[in-house]
């Protein structure tokens, strides 16, 4: 008799799990039923700003696998169908067909919860006015593009200055808009330390983006036609023909909470290394709705990234399909860009290190992406944190031009391996004048960190 695997959510984690389980077991051994409340499957949400900005020409280029392609692999995928309840005791889920309104129960032997994350949307006057957009799904992206095509004005306000905020600021600039970014923090990119965020803010201002920091949005103002006309803070109003909300996301775990499943301090589901929900042998979860183990600090974090979601799905699918796999954790690597400025971080910020009770030294260096005499050489700033006595690498942040961001991968590998900055200095990195100075910027920072560790005793 075959088992039934039920998957809630048909994007990166959910369909990676379903596909991997299908590779291990055929339909005679394992029936797979997947529910998706939206119109699309297996799409790249990270690519939406580049589609909106025109770097990606067509929406379908962001879709890795369509519903039809999943069904060809013997996965019973039910689109525009939302799971409204999980009954853990009876091992069943209640689904609602959003077109007909019909509700029905489906039993499971194993369950995968891959409900993702939801954008933060504060309850402000005017927040639901036409012209105000969140950007999380392909439907969101299409709605924004439709608004941009209909709008005659050319003023845009982006609320929030994290990854989505800065990427959407670039997308709107590419569309010919005058862009204002309203940010509640003192500097953009709160995932960086403030001194590195300041570099991002200065560069964005130099690109013609108006940066408004330390500003809390109090309301969205509308015109006589009901459409958005401005964003208001306590001190000022910023004219807007379109508003983008880039305030961040939270785990979409209301279903799990109602089912009594364990949630962490960030609201994400808690799992073991096999991606099983803690205390529930036959329930798995992955993607943006879970909390992950930080290999550097030892704490649990919520990080919404497609890289993690796909890896979670592979682990879940292997275990649900009768194999074995684990997900050990993350070091918190992320990269982004705004126009030609590249931004990268991995490991701990200063406040993360303090929260973990770690004593540390910090250094920052300026170097170039290529040999200084080679055409196109441009500056980058590298900041590095190391544990005070041991010299263990704790974190790296990089802000610079071409070739800056992906250098963070060197640090990500060093963090995963638990290397010290002294060990990093001896890394045999590739060198040629078009790609790097003789001493790569990462190694220059590591050398300076070694000196700081020794001075600190």
C-alpha positions in Angstrom: 0.0 0.0 0.0 1.4 3.4 -1.0 2.0 6.3 1.4 0.7 9.9 0.8 2.9 12.9 1.0 1.0 16.2 1.3 2.8 19.5 0.5 1.5 22.9 1.5 3.1 25.5 -0.8 4.4 25.0 -4.3 7.4 27.3 -4.5 11.1 26.6 -3.8 11.0 24.4 -0.7 7.7 22.7 -1.3 8.3 21.6 -4.9 12.0 20.8 -4.3 10.8 18.4 -1.6 8.1 16.9 -3.8 10.5 16.5 -6.8 13.2 14.9 -4.7 10.8 12.5 -3.0 9.5 11.5 -6.5 13.0 10.8 -7.6 13.4 8.3 -4.8 9.9 6.7 -5.0 7.6 6.1 -7.9 3.8 6.8 -7.8 3.1 3.2 -6.9 5.0 3.6 -3.6 4.4 7.3 -2.9 1.4 9.5 -3.8 2.3 13.2 -3.7 -0.5 15.9 -3.4 0.6 19.5 -3.4 -1.6 22.6 -2.6 -0.8 26.1 -3.9 -3.1 29.1 -3.3 -1.5 31.3 -6.0 -1.2 31.1 -9.8 2.5 30.1 -10.2 4.9 27.5 -9.0 8.7 27.3 -8.5 9.4 30.9 -9.3 12.2 33.3 -8.3 10.9 36.0 -6.0 14.4 37.3 -5.8 14.2 38.1 -9.6 11.1 40.3 -9.4 13.0 43.6 -8.9 15.0 42.9 -12.0 11.9 42.0 -14.0 10.2 45.2 -12.9 13.4 47.2 -13.7 13.6 45.7 -17.2 16.8 43.6 -16.8 14.6 40.5 -17.2 12.3 40.8 -20.2 9.5 38.3 -19.5 7.8 37.1 -16.3 8.1 33.5 -17.4 11.9 33.7 -17.3 11.5 33.7 -13.5 9.6 30.4 -13.5 11.8 27.3 -13.1 9.0 24.7 -13.5 5.3 25.2 -14.4 2.4 23.3 -12.8 2.1 21.2 -15.9 5.7 20.2 -15.7 5.2 19.1 -12.1 2.1 17.1 -13.0 4.1 15.3 -15.7 6.2 14.0 -12.9 3.2 12.4 -11.2 2.7 15.1 -8.6 -1.0 15.9 -8.0 -0.6 19.7 -7.9 -3.8 21.6 -7.0 -3.5 25.3 -7.9 -5.5 28.2 -6.4 -6.3 25.9 -3.5 -5.5 27.1 0.0 -5.0 24.9 3.0 -7.0 26.4 5.8 -6.4 24.0 8.6 -3.9 21.3 9.7 -5.2 18.5 11.9 -2.1 16.9 13.3 -3.9 14.4 15.5 -5.9 13.0 12.6 -3.1 13.5 10.0 -5.2 15.5 7.6 -5.4 19.0 6.1 -8.5 20.9 5.0 -8.2 22.7 1.7 -10.4 25.3 0.0 -10.8 25.6 -3.8 -10.5 29.4 -4.2 -12.5 29.4 -7.4 -15.5 27.3 -6.3 -15.3 27.8 -2.5 -15.5 24.1 -1.9 -13.7 22.7 1.1 -12.5 19.2 1.7 -10.2 17.1 3.9 -7.1 15.2 2.6 -5.3 12.7 4.8 -1.5 12.4 4.8 1.2 10.0 6.0 3.8 12.7 5.8 3.3 16.4 5.6 5.5 19.2 4.3 4.7 22.8 5.4 6.3 25.2 3.0 4.1 28.3 3.4 6.8 30.8 3.0 6.8 34.3 4.4 4.4 37.3 4.1 5.5 40.9 3.6 5.2 43.3 6.5 2.3 45.6 5.8 1.7 48.1 8.6 -1.8 49.1 9.5 -1.6 52.7 8.3 -4.2 55.0 6.9 -4.2 54.7 3.1 -2.0 51.6 3.0 -4.5 49.8 0.7 -4.9 52.7 -1.7 -4.4 52.1 -5.4 -0.8 52.7 -6.3 0.6 51.1 -3.1 2.4 47.8 -3.8 4.1 45.0 -1.9 6.5 42.8 -4.0 6.5 39.2 -2.9 4.9 37.1 -5.7 4.7 37.2 -9.5 1.2 38.5 -9.2 2.5 41.4 -7.1 5.2 42.1 -9.8 2.6 42.1 -12.6 0.3 44.4 -10.6 3.1 46.8 -10.1 4.1 46.8 -13.8 0.5 47.4 -14.7 0.4 50.5 -12.4 3.7 51.8 -13.8 2.3 51.6 -17.3 -0.8 53.4 -16.4 0.8 56.1 -14.3 1.7 59.4 -15.9 3.7 60.9 -13.0 7.3 60.0 -12.4 7.7 60.2 -8.6 8.1 57.0 -6.5 8.6 56.4 -2.8 10.1 53.2 -1.4 9.3 52.5 2.2 12.1 50.6 3.8 15.8 50.3 2.9 16.6 46.6 3.2 17.3 44.3 0.3 13.9 44.7 -1.4 13.9 48.4 -0.8 17.3 49.2 -2.4 16.7 46.7 -5.3 13.3 48.3 -6.0 14.8 51.8 -5.8 17.2 50.7 -8.6 14.3 49.1 -10.6 12.3 52.4 -10.5 15.3 54.5 -11.4 15.7 52.2 -14.5 12.0 53.0 -15.3 12.8 56.7 -15.2 11.3 57.6 -11.8 12.5 60.1 -9.3 13.0 57.9 -6.3 12.8 58.7 -2.6 13.6 56.0 0.0 12.0 56.5 3.4 13.9 54.5 6.1 13.1 54.2 9.8 16.7 53.4 10.6 19.7 55.7 10.8 21.3 54.1 7.7 20.0 51.8 4.9 20.7 48.1 5.0 20.2 47.2 8.6 21.7 43.8 7.8 25.1 45.7 7.8 26.7 47.6 10.7 25.8 51.3 10.6 29.3 52.4 9.4 28.9 50.1 6.4 25.3 51.1 5.8 26.4 54.7 5.7 28.6 53.9 2.7 25.5 52.4 1.0 23.5 55.5 1.8 26.2 57.9 0.5 26.5 55.9 -2.7 22.7 55.9 -3.2 22.5 59.6 -2.7 25.3 60.0 -5.3 23.1 58.1 -7.8 20.3 60.6 -7.4 18.2 58.6 -4.9 16.8 60.8 -2.1 17.5 59.1 1.2 15.3 60.0 4.2 16.6 58.2 7.3 15.3 58.1 10.9 11.8 58.6 9.4 8.7 56.7 10.4 5.9 56.6 7.9 2.6 57.7 9.6 0.1 57.6 6.7 -0.3 57.2 3.0 -2.1 60.3 1.5 -4.5 60.0 -1.3 -6.0 62.4 -3.9 -9.6 63.1 -4.9 -9.5 60.0 -7.1 -8.6 57.8 -4.1 -5.1 57.0 -5.5 -1.9 57.5 -3.6 -0.4 61.1 -3.9 2.2 61.2 -1.1 3.8 59.4 1.8 3.7 61.3 5.2 6.1 61.1 8.1 5.8 63.1 11.3 7.9 65.9 9.8 7.2 65.9 6.0 5.3 64.7 3.0 6.9 63.1 0.0 5.0 63.2 -3.3 4.4 59.8 -4.8 2.7 58.5 -7.9 3.6 55.0 -6.8 4.6 53.5 -3.4 6.6 50.3 -2.9 6.6 48.6 0.5 10.0 47.1 1.2 9.8 46.7 5.0 10.7 43.0 5.2 8.9 39.7 5.7 7.7 37.5 8.5 7.3 33.7 8.5 3.8 32.6 7.3 3.1 30.3 10.2 -0.5 31.0 11.3 -1.6 27.6 10.1 1.2 25.9 12.1 0.5 28.0 15.2 -3.2 27.1 15.1 -2.2 23.4 14.8 -0.1 23.7 17.9 3.3 23.2 16.2 6.4 24.7 17.8 7.5 28.2 16.8 10.6 30.1 17.6 11.2 33.6 18.9 11.1 35.0 15.3 7.8 33.2 14.6 9.2 30.5 12.4 8.7 26.8 12.7 11.4 24.9 14.7 12.9 21.9 13.0 15.7 19.4 13.6 18.6 18.9 11.2 16.5 16.5 9.1 14.0 19.4 8.7 11.4 17.5 10.8 9.2 19.8 12.9 10.4 19.2 16.5 8.3 16.6 18.3 6.5 15.5 15.1 8.1 12.6 13.3 5.9 12.8 10.1 5.8 16.6 9.7 8.5 18.5 7.8 9.0 22.1 7.1 11.4 24.3 5.2 11.9 27.6 3.4 10.9 31.0 4.5 8.5 29.7 7.2 11.2 28.1 9.4 14.0 29.3 11.6 17.5 28.1 10.9 20.5 27.4 13.0 23.3 30.0 12.9 26.6 28.1 12.8 28.6 31.1 14.1 26.5 32.3 17.0 24.7 29.1 17.8 21.3 30.8 17.9 18.2 30.3 15.7 17.5 32.9 13.0 14.9 33.7 10.4 16.4 34.2 6.9 14.2 34.3 3.9 16.4 33.2 0.9 15.7 31.0 -2.0 19.1 29.3 -1.6 18.1 27.9 1.8 14.6 27.0 0.7 15.9 24.9 -2.2 18.4 23.1 0.1 15.7 22.5 2.7 13.5 21.0 0.0 16.2 18.6 -1.1 16.7 17.5 2.5 13.0 17.1 3.2 12.4 15.2 -0.1 15.3 12.8 0.7 13.9 12.0 4.1 10.3 11.8 3.1 11.3 9.6 0.2 13.0 7.0 2.3 16.6 8.4 2.1 18.6 10.4 4.6 19.9 14.0 4.5 20.5 16.9 7.0 20.7 20.6 6.9 23.4 21.7 9.3 22.7 25.5 9.4 23.8 28.8 7.9 26.4 31.5 8.3 24.1 34.3 7.1 25.5 35.1 3.6 23.6 37.6 1.5 24.5 39.8 -1.5 22.6 42.6 -3.3 23.2 45.6 -5.4 21.8 49.0 -6.2 22.9 50.2 -9.7 26.7 49.6 -9.8 27.1 49.4 -6.0 27.6 45.8 -4.7 26.7 44.9 -1.1 27.6 41.7 0.8 27.6 40.3 4.3 28.2 37.0 6.0 28.4 35.9 9.6 27.8 38.3 12.5 27.3 42.0 12.8 28.7 43.8 15.8 25.4 43.7 17.6 25.0 40.0 16.8 28.4 39.3 18.4 27.5 41.3 21.5 24.1 39.5 21.8 26.0 36.1 21.6 28.3 37.2 24.4 31.4 37.2 22.1 34.3 39.6 22.6 35.7 40.7 19.3 38.0 42.9 17.4 37.0 44.8 14.2 38.9 46.1 11.3 38.1 47.9 8.1 40.2 48.3 5.0 40.0 49.9 1.6 41.3 48.1 -1.4 40.6 47.6 -5.1 38.8 45.0 -7.1 41.8 44.7 -9.5 45.4 45.6 -9.5 45.5 49.4 -9.0 47.2 50.0 -12.4 44.7 47.8 -14.3 41.9 49.7 -16.2 38.6 49.7 -14.3 40.1 49.3 -10.8 37.6 50.5 -8.3 37.5 50.8 -4.5 35.8 48.5 -2.1 35.6 48.5 1.7 35.9 45.3 3.7 35.0 45.1 7.4 36.0 42.0 9.3 35.1 40.8 12.9 37.3 38.2 14.7 36.9 36.7 18.1 39.2 38.5 20.6 41.4 35.7 21.9 41.0 32.9 19.5 41.1 34.9 16.3 38.1 32.9 14.9 36.5 34.7 12.0 33.0 36.0 13.1 31.8 38.1 10.2 32.6 40.0 7.0 30.8 42.9 5.2 31.8 44.3 1.8 30.6 47.4 0.0 32.1 48.3 -3.4 31.9 48.2 -7.1 32.3 45.3 -9.7 33.7 42.2 -8.2 33.1 43.2 -4.6 30.0 41.2 -3.6 31.0 37.6 -4.5 34.3 37.9 -2.6 32.1 37.3 0.5 31.9 33.7 -0.5 35.5 33.3 0.6 34.5 34.4 4.0 31.4 32.2 4.0 33.6 29.2 3.4 36.0 30.3 6.2 33.1 30.8 8.6 31.6 27.4 7.8 35.0 25.7 8.4 35.6 27.6 11.6 38.8 29.2 10.4 40.8 31.8 12.2 41.9 35.0 10.5 45.5 33.8 10.8 44.6 30.7 8.8 42.8 32.9 6.2 45.9 34.9 5.5 47.5 31.8 4.0 44.6 30.9 1.7 45.8 30.3 -1.9 43.4 32.6 -3.7 43.5 33.2 -7.5 45.5 36.2 -8.7 45.9 38.1 -11.9 45.8 41.9 -12.4 42.3 41.9 -14.1 40.8 40.1 -11.1 42.6 41.1 -7.9 45.6 42.9 -6.4 48.5 40.7 -5.4 46.9 40.7 -1.9 43.2 40.1 -2.3 41.0 42.6 -0.2 39.8 39.7 1.9 43.4 38.7 2.8 44.3 42.4 3.4 41.5 42.5 6.0 42.5 39.2 7.5 46.1 40.4 7.9 44.8 43.6 9.7 42.5 41.4 11.9 45.5 39.2 12.9 47.3 42.3 14.1 44.2 43.5 16.0 43.8 40.1 17.7 47.5 40.1 18.8 47.3 43.6 20.1 44.1 42.7 22.1 46.1 39.9 23.8 
